[in-house]
Amino acid sequence: MLKVSSLTARRKELNNCLTNENFAFPAEMLAFLRIRSVALPAGNIRVLSSKLLSTKNGTDSIGSRSESTKAHYDIIIGGGGLVGTTLAAALSSNPTLADKKVLLLEGAPEFKGFDPAGPYQNRVSAINKNSIELFKSIDAWSHIEAARYKPVKQMQVWESNTDALIQFQHDNFASDVACIIENDLILDAVYAKVKDAPNVEIQNKARIQCVRLPKDSQSQLSELELQDGRTFSCDLLIGADGANSVVRKEMGVDVFSLNYERMGLVATLDLGDDACDNSVAWQRFLPTGPVALLPLTDRLSSLVWSTTNEQAKKLQCLPPNEFVDALNEAFCRQYPRVELADKAVQALNTFFGHNATQHQVQYPPKVCGVKEKSRATFPLGFLHASSYVCSGAALVGDAAHRIHPLAGQGVNLGFSDVRYLVECLAAGAYAGFKLGDKQHLIKYERKCLKKNVPIMLGVHGLHTLYSTDFSPVVLFRSLGLQLTQNLPPIKNLFMRGAMGQ
């Protein structure tokens, strides 16, 4: 019961509570009024009635709150990572959508920016031509160019159980194979555009607690509540909130996911004098997973080593000199050979008129050191949502799909989602469709599925093929790799797909 000493004091306390619009009417006060028959002014009785009608089981939900308390936006983007922030910049740069009010919600504190004179960071991305074109379209590429990045002129991928290999040359294409860019530099470039956009608002430390979509209510708006209690409504809610997307869960779509029971280990490495201009990306498929070196400068490279959980944790804790030795051994060690596969690869090369020297494995420059505190690990897996859209909501990036990093396509698929979604929304807005209209959003989904599914299945297939030493599988994958190397049209087809062309 309420702790008051007199009826007058109780009446005063009740009046104070009723004038507080955030006051949740307690059960104890109801009992007090019923027993004591407290007399209240007519105005306070009306307030009391309003509070009683708006209170349900002592709790407050998104649906029960007054619409006037919800800030409304045309588009809300949940997740301010690489893909979500790039989407906000693309929306603000599109002439048809520039008048739409956009809210970008990010759970992390405010981004501190990027220092191009500082040490190189361990999280990088291999950005393809399509993604670069997207950055140019939102005027973010000049920001990256003015800082630092490394073009990849050549790429070599090879087996550990045979001599099968495939090499991609810059000369075969009109542009670089890819550009290696630090993730924080990309984020810095797109944030610079977003912060200058008059129609975009950014809120940090804003984690989504729950979501309510039009299919769940009579409202035509999407609604959400943050962990701090703030509520918002919008015409279109976009989930860019990663593999554990709250938006995707509320959409109720089926999700196919796999835990690879593998981890990725990243680090920044010092190279020896044999690195030359260091413009080659190297990847070797080991029995436990692929290990890759991505060029950063003439004397620095970024490591992405996919391996078992146990080995990843061990490698992360090794002393620097032992870690460097283990890495150099991974690229140069002779693993047990599969004789039948070796002979098949040699026969295939002979059939195409190539001798052994024409397809000889080259080895990456020697690693001399690892930057302090640059080693980190992350889990690997596969995820794909059965649908990317519903009425009032859409998914982009890791919220819709997640793949193994062995082909460097994960973030590029996310940027491709951004391009398709902005094109779809602009076309719909021009034609008079509502932003959250599923009948128009489905066009975005179809474009994405057409591009994403083949790449995702291909990458998943490669991971599966290179996760075993079973001789028939080694024979099959070695012949496939070498056949691709010997048939330029097939090799160019794969490469153009990887470049987003």
N, C-alpha and C positions, 0 to 999 in steps of 0.2 A: 504494500500500500504506500501511497505517497506520504513522505515524512513532512507534515505541516502541523503547526501547533494550534491553529484556530481556523474557524470557518472563513474569517476575513482573509487570513493568509492564503487559504486554499483558493478563494475566489480571485485574489490578486495574481496568484501563480497561473491560474487558468487563463486569465486575460492576457498575461505576458506570452503564454504558449500560443494562443490563438493569433496573436499579431506576428508570430514567426512563421513565414510561409514554408520553411523547411521542416517544421515540427511534425513528427509522426505521432498521431494521437494514440496514447497508450491505453491498454485495457484497464489499468488501475484507475485512470481518470473517469472512464465510462462507469465503472462500478461506483465511484464516489458520487458522480452526478445522479445515478439512479437511487442511491441510498439517501443522499442528503437533499435531493431536489434543489440543487443550487440554482438561484435565479440569475440569468444573464441578460445583458442588453440585447435588443433585437439584432443589432449589427453583428454581435459576436455569435449569436445563434446561427445566423446565415453562414458565417465562416465555419462554424462547427459542422453544419450540415454538409458544406462543401468538402471539408476534410474527411468526414465519415464516408461520403460517397466515393472519394478518390483513394481510399485506403482499402486494401484487400489482403486479409490474412496477415496484417502487420508488415507486409513487404511491399516493395515498389518494383515494377517491371517496366520494360520499354513501352509496352502497349498501354499501360495505365497512366503514364505521365502525360501531362498536357502538351499538345502539339506546339504551343507557344514557347515551351522550354527547350525545344530541339532546334539547334542551328541547322539550317538547310543549305545544301550545296547541290550543284548539278551532278558532279562526279566526286566520289570519295575513293582514294586509292589507299588500301590497307597494306603498308609495307614500303619503307623508303630505302630499299637496297638498290643495287645496280639497275634492275629492271623497272621497279616501281618509280624511281626518281627519273629515269630516262623517259618513262611513259608520261609523267607530269610535264617534262620539258617538251615532249613531242605534242602533247595536247595544246600547250600554250603557244607553240610555234605554228600550229595549223590555222590558216585564216578563217576557216569555217567554224572552228571550235574555240577560237581565241576569246569569245565572249562568255564562255561557260565557266562558272565558278567551280574551282577545283580545290579539294582539300587533300593534302598528303599527310598520312599518319605514320609516324615512325616510332617504334618502341624504344630505340636507343637514345642516349643523350644527343645533343646537337653535334653534327659533324664538325670536326676541328680543322678540316682542310688538309691540303697536301703540300708538302715542301719539296719542290723539284731539286733542291740542293741537298736534301737529306739522304740518308741511307736507303738503298733499295729494299722494298718490302717483299714478303714471302708469298703473298697471294697475288697471282697474275692471271691474265686471261689471254688466250690466243684469239685475237679478234679478226674475223674474216671480212671480205670485201663488202658484203651486204651490211654488216654492222657499221663499218666505216662510213658507208653512204648515209646510213641513218644519222650518225653523229654529224655529218656534214649538213644534212637537211635541217638540223636544229641548231646549227652554228656552234657545235661543241668541239668539232675536230680541231679547229685552230688552237683551242686551249690546250689540247693534248700535244699537238705538234710543237707548240712553243715550250713545252716542258721536256718530256723524254719518252721515247718508245723505241723498239727495235724491230725492224722489218726482218722477216724470215725469207731468205732467198732459196733455201733448199731444205728438204726433209728426207730423212732416211729411217725406215722401219725395218727391223730384221728379227729373225728367229733365233732362239738359243739352242735348239735341238738340231737344226739343219743350217745350210747356207742360204736359205730362201730370204729374199729381201725385196724391198720396193723403194725406189727413189723418186722424189718429185723435185723438179727443177724450176726455178723462177723463169727460165728462158721459154718454157712451154706455155706460159700464161701471160696475159697482158698486165698483170699486177703481181704484187708479192704474194707468196703462199699464205702468209698471215702477218699480223703485227702483234708483238708481245707487249702488253700494257699492264701496268699495276692497277689493281682494282680500285684503290683509293684515288688514283689519278682520274680514272673514268668518272668516279663519283664526284670528284671535285669539279670536273668539267660540266657535268649535267646540273649539279647544284648551282653553279654560277648562273646558268640560264634560268633555272626555276626561281631563284631568289629575285631575279630581275623581272619576272613575269607578274604583271598586275593582277591577273586572275587566279593565281595559285597561292594558297596559304599552306605553310608547313607547321606541323605541331609535333614536337619531339616528346619522348617519354609518354607516348600515347598508345597503349596496348589495348587491343580490342578484347572485350570481355565476352560479349554475345552479339549475335546478329539476328535480325528479323527481316525476311524477304517478303515481297508481295504475295507469294503463294501461301504464306502462313497467316495472312490477315486480310482484312477488307481494304486496307490502304494500298494505294498504287505506288508507294514509295518504299525504298529499302531503309531500314533503320538499324542503328548499332549503338552499343553502349561501351564505353571505355572502362578500364579497371578502376579509374578514379571517380566513376559515376557520371561523367559527362555523356550526353546523348546527342546524336546527330541523325539527320535524315538526308536522303539523296535520291536522285532519279536512277543513278547507276553506281553500284558498289563494285570495285575492282579488287580482287584478291591477288596481291603481289606479296603475300605474307609467308612464302616459303613452303617447304615440304609438309609442315604441320599446320597448314592453312586453316584458320578458324572459318573463313568465308566458304572454303570448299566443303567443310564439314556441314555447315548450315545448308548448303545447296543440296546435300543429300545424294550426290552423284557417286556411282561405284568407282572404286580406286583399285587398280592392280599394282601391288608393290612387292618388291623383293629386297631382302637384306642380304647383300653379297658376302657378309662375314669377312669383309676386307676393309682396310683403312688406307687412306691416301696420306702420304708423308710429304710435306713441302719444306723447302729450305732455300736459302740464297747462298750461292757457291762462288768461291774464287777459283779461277782457271790458271793453267800454266801458260808458258810462253808460246806453246804450239797452238793456241786458240786462233791465231791470225785475226780476221775480222769478226769471227764468231757469229756467223749469220745462218748457221745450220741448226735445225731442230732434230734431235736424236731420240729415237725410241726403240727400246729392245724389249721383246716379250720374254720374260723369265718364267720358270715353272710356277712361281707364286704370283705373277702379275707383271704388268709393264712398268718399266722405269724410263723416265723421259727427262732430257735436258732441254730447256728453252732459253734461247739467248736473251740477255738483258743489255750487255755492253760488250766491248771487245774482250773484257777480262772478267765478266760476271755472267752467270747463268742461274736460272731458276729450276729447281728440282721438283718433279711430281713423281713419286714412287708409290705405286699401288701394290700392296702386299697383304699378308695375313695380319690379323689383329695382334697376334703375339710378336711377330717380327717387327711390326711398325713401332710398338711400344719399346722393344729392345733397341731399335735403331735410334729412336728419339733420345734415349738415355745414355747412349754410348759416348765416351770421351771424343772430342772433335777429331783427333788423329785416327782413332779406330773407325769412326763413322766414314771419314774420307777414304780409308783403305777398303772398307766394305762396299762403298759406292763404286770405286774404280774397278774392283773385282767383279761387281755385277755387270759392268759393261764389257769386260774383257775375258771373263772366265769361260773356259771351254766346258760346257755342260755335256752330259752323256748324249751321244749321237744316236739317231734312229737311222740305221744303215739303209733300210728300204726307202725311206723318205729322201735321204741324201742322193741315192742313185736316181730316183724319180725326178728330182730337181735338176740334176745334171743332164738327164736325158731330155727334159723339156727345153733346157737352154740349147742343147745341141740341135734339137728339132727346129728351133727358131734361128739357128746359125750363129749363136753367140758362144764365145769361149769363156773360160773361167775368169779371165781378167776383166772382161766387160761387166761382170756382175759380182765384183769382189767387194766384200764388206769393208767399209771404212769405219774407223773408230773415232769416237769423240775426243776432244782435248782432255788432257789429264786434269782431274780436280785436285787442287792444292789445299783448299781450306773451306770451312763452312762458317758463315757469319754467326756471331754470337746471338743466341736467343731467336734465331730465325727458324728453327725446326718446330713444326706443328703438325698435328694429325687431324683427320676428319673422317667420319664413316662414309662408306660407299654403298650405293643401293640403286634400285630402279623403281620408278613410280610413274604411273600415267592415269589421269582422270578420264573416265568414260565420256564425260562431256565438259566443255569449257565454259558453257553459258547456261543461264536460266533467266526467267523474268527478273529484271532488276539487278543482275550480277554477272560478272565474267571473271575468268581466271587468266593469269599470265605467268610466265616463268616457272619457277620450281613449284608453285602452287598447282600447276597443271601437269608438269612433267619433270622428271629428274633422271639423269643418265650418268653412266660411268665417264670419268674425265679423259679416258684414253684417246678419244678423237678430238678433244677440245671443243665440243659442240654445245655443251650445256648452256652457257650464257648467250651464245649466238642464237640458239633457238628462242631464248627469252626475248632478245632484241627483235627477232623476226616476229614474235607475237605482238610486240609493241607496234611495229610498222603496220601489220595487218589490222590490228584493232583500231588504230587511229584512222586508217583509210576507211574502215567500215563505219565508224561513228561519224566521220565527216560526210560520207555519202548519205548516210541515214538522216543526219540533221538537215542536209541540203534538200532532201526529198520530203522532209516534214515528219519523219518518224521520231518517236520518243527515244531518248537515250537508252532506256532499259527495255526496249521492245525486243523480246526474244526472237520474233520472226525475222528481225533484221540482224540481231547478234549472231544468229546461226550461220550467217555468211562468213563471219570471222572464224567461227569454229571450223567450218569446212576447209577454208584456206590453210589453217594451222594443221589440221589433221593430215591433209594431203602432203604437207612438207615434213611434219614432225615424225609421224609414225614410221616411214621407211628408214629415216636416220636412226631413230631409237631402236628399232628392231635390228638394224645392222650393227650398231654399237653393242647391244646386248648379245648378239650372236658372236661377235668377236671376243667379248669377255668370256663367254661360255666355251668357245673353241680353245682359247688359250689358258683355260683353267685346269687342263689335264695333260698328262704325259702319255696317255693311251696311244699306242703306235698308229693304229688306223686313223685316229683324229689328227695326229701330227702329220701323217702323210697327206691327208685331205687339206689341212690348212696351209701346209708348205706349198703344195701344188697350186692352191688358189692364190697365194701371195705371189708366187713366181709367174703364174699365168698373167696376172694383172700387170706385173712389171714388163712382160714381153709383148703385151698388146696395148699400144699407146691409146687407141680409142677408149678402151675400158678404163685404163688408168686416168685419162683425162676426164672421163665421166665421173669417176669417184672424186677426183680432185675438185672439179667444179662444184660438185655437191657440197664438199667440205668448205669451199670458199663462199658458199651461199649464192652461186650463180645459177 
